[in-house]
Amino acid sequence: MFIVSCGSKKRVITKKKDSIPKTVESEVVTISKPTSTDHYISLYKDIAKEEMVKYKIPASITLAQGILESASGRGRLAVEANNHFGIKCHGWNGAKIYHDDDAAQECFRKYDDPRLSYEDHSIFLSTRKRYAKLFEFNPSNYKAWARGLRSAGYATDRRYPEKLISLIERYNLHKYDEEVLGQSYDKSDLTDHSVSHIVVKGDTLYSLSKKYNTTVERLMLLNNLTSTDLKVGQVLILNSN
């Protein structure tokens, strides 16, 4: 049961069996507005752990993405739309909110309950082919997951993996993975096996595939490339696990 606030007027929304609470478009359902990142973690850690049990996505990754994408629950999409992961409207038939992102007034999904945002994030990753590679990683290997998300095109920011890893290690989010798995980390899981290459004049995907014993298709997938064109100075990921 949640309290919906709109000015000074309040009403209670009750949940019928097997139904999702509904609100009018101008109203927003919230748990409570986080006052800090630590507060955000305390509010959503159990939800992230539940999602890990159901979908095998590390709770540490889910929480780190939530912190980063929602500004610890204080960003506009989180506050006004309960959207904690910046998921846009592609294939979405539910409520919507418009927000400036890569372009002006892009369409984002809107949820009645932040828990639904977490669930949708899990479904989003687990049902799209582009993210299938992630589920081959050990669920305790948050570094592989962080880099895999970037390679699969979840974010355009080249520093996205480092930002997630930094949040996980700063706030010890990996302990929630340990709680779900019922075991401590095998530190060998976190060894950095990633290899990168800085493009120089004359490099092609074909020449690099031969040099590093891989394929053009693999290089394009790892780097989310839509063409074989390369630019001098471009950083290519050659191996993400």
N, C-alpha and C positions, 0 to 999 in steps of 0.2 A: 504494500500500500504506500503511495506517495502523495505528498501534498503539492498541489500546483499553485504557484503564486503568480498573480497578474495585478500589479499595483497593491492595493490593500485588500482586494477581494480574494478569498480563498475557497476552494472546494476540494472535496475528496474524491479521488477516482478509485473505484473498486474494480477488481479484476474477476471477471467471470471465468469459470472453468474452461480451459482450452481456448482462451481468447487473449488477445493482446490489448492492454489499455489503449483507449483512443482519446485524443484531445482535439479541440478545435485548433485551426492552423496557427492562431496567435499565441497559443499557450505552449509552454515547454515543461517537460517533466525532468527533474534532476534529483540526484541523491543528495548531494550538498556540494557547494562550490569549494574545491580544494584551495587551501591558503598557502600551500608550499608543495614542493615535489615530494617531500616525505609524507605529507598528508595525502597526496594523490596516490602514492604507493599503498598506504594503509587502507585506502578506500577500495582499490581495485586489484590488489594482489590475489585475493581469494578467487575472484572472477578469472584472472589470468591463469591460475592454477587449474581451475575447472576446465577451461578451454584446452589446456595442455593435455589433460586426461582424455578429453573427447577427440581432439584433433591432432595431437602429437606435435604441436607447435610450442617451442620452449616458452615458458611463462616469462622468462627474462627478456626474450625478444619482444613478446607482446607488450610487456610493460614499458620497455625502452621505446618502442615505437609510439605507444600511447603518450608517453611523456613528451617525446620530440614533436610528434604531429599535432598535439593539442595544447602545447605550452603548459604542460602539467594540469590540464583540465581548465585552463583559464582563457584559451583562445576562443574566438567568436564561434567557430563551428561547434566546439564542445559545449559552450554555454547556451547557444541558441538552438542547436540542432542535435545535441548529444552525439555528435560525430567526432570520435576521438582519433580516427586514423586517416582523415582526409580522403575518404573514398568518394569518388564522383558518381554521377548518376547513370553511368553506362549500364543498360539493361535493367534499370530500376523503375518500378511502377508505384513506389510509395511516395511519401511527402518529400518535398525538396526545399533547398535553400540555395540562394545565389550569392557567390562570394568571389572576390578578386583573387586569382591565383596565378597560374602561368599566363592566363588571359583575363580580361575583365568579365566579371559576373558569370563565372562558370557555375555549372549545376552540381550540387553536392547532395548526398543522401541525408535525410533527416529522420531521426528515430525518436520514439516516445520515451525510451528508457536507455541509458548508457550501456546497460547490459546487452541490449540488442546490437549496439555498435560493436562490442567485443565479439559477439557471436557472428556477426556479418563479416568481420575481419577474418575470422577463422575459416568461414565458408569461402570467402574470396580467395584466400591462399590455397586452400585444399582442393578446390574444384577447377582451377585454371591450369591448363597444361604448361604454361610458361613457368609456373612455380613448382612443377613436379619434382625437379631436381633437388629442391630443398629437403624433401622428405626422405632422401637417401642419406642425409647427414645424420650423425648421432645426435639425438635430442639434447645431449649435454654439451654439444659443441656450438656455443653461441657465436663464436667468431666465424665459423663456416656459414651459419645461418645469416649473420649480418652481411657478409660479403655476397652470399648467394642472392639475397634480396636485391642488392644493387645490380648484380649481373643480370638478373631476370627482368630488370626494368621497373622495379617498384618505385624508385626515386631517381631523379636526374642528377642530384648532388653527388659529385665524386667522393665527397667526404662522408657520405651517409653511413657506410659501415663503421668508420672510426667514431662517429658520433654515437652510434648505438652501443658499440663496445665500451666507450668511455662512460656512458651512463650506467651500463650494467656493472662495471667494475667500481665506479664511484659509489653506487648505492647498494652494492652487493646483491644485485637482483638474481644472480645465478643460484643463490641459496634456495629460491623458490623452485627452481628446476630440481635441485637435490631433494627437496621435500616431496615432490611428485614422484621422482624416480626411486626414492628410498635408498639412495646411496650417494656417497661423495663423488666429486669429480675425479675422473682419471685425467691427470694433468696432461697426459700425452694427447688427449683429444683436442687440446687447445694449442697444439704446436702450429705455428704459422707456416703452412705449406704453399701459400699463394706466391705466384711468380708473375712479374710484370715486365713489359718491354716498352721503351720509349721510341716512338717511330722516328726514323731518320730518313733522309732523302734516298729514294730508291727502294724503300721497303714496300712490299705488297702483302696482302693476306696469304697469297700462295707461297711466296718466299718464306714468310714467317712460319707457315704451317710445316714446311719442310725442315726449317731450321730447328723447330721445337718439337718435331715429331707429333704433330696434331693434324687437324683438318681445318679447312676454311670455314666449314659449317660450325665447328666447335668454337672457333674464335669469334664468329659472328654472334653466336648464342651467348657466350660468356660476356661479351661487351655490348650486347643489345644493339647490334649494328643492323641497319636496314639496307646498306649497300656495301660494296667492297672498297669504297674510296677511303683513303687514309690521309691524315694531315701530319706534317712534320711537328714533332713535339707531343703528339697524342699518346696517352698512356693506355696500353692494352693489357688486360688481364689474360694470362696464358693458362693458369690453372687455379681453380678456386677451392680445392679440397686437398 
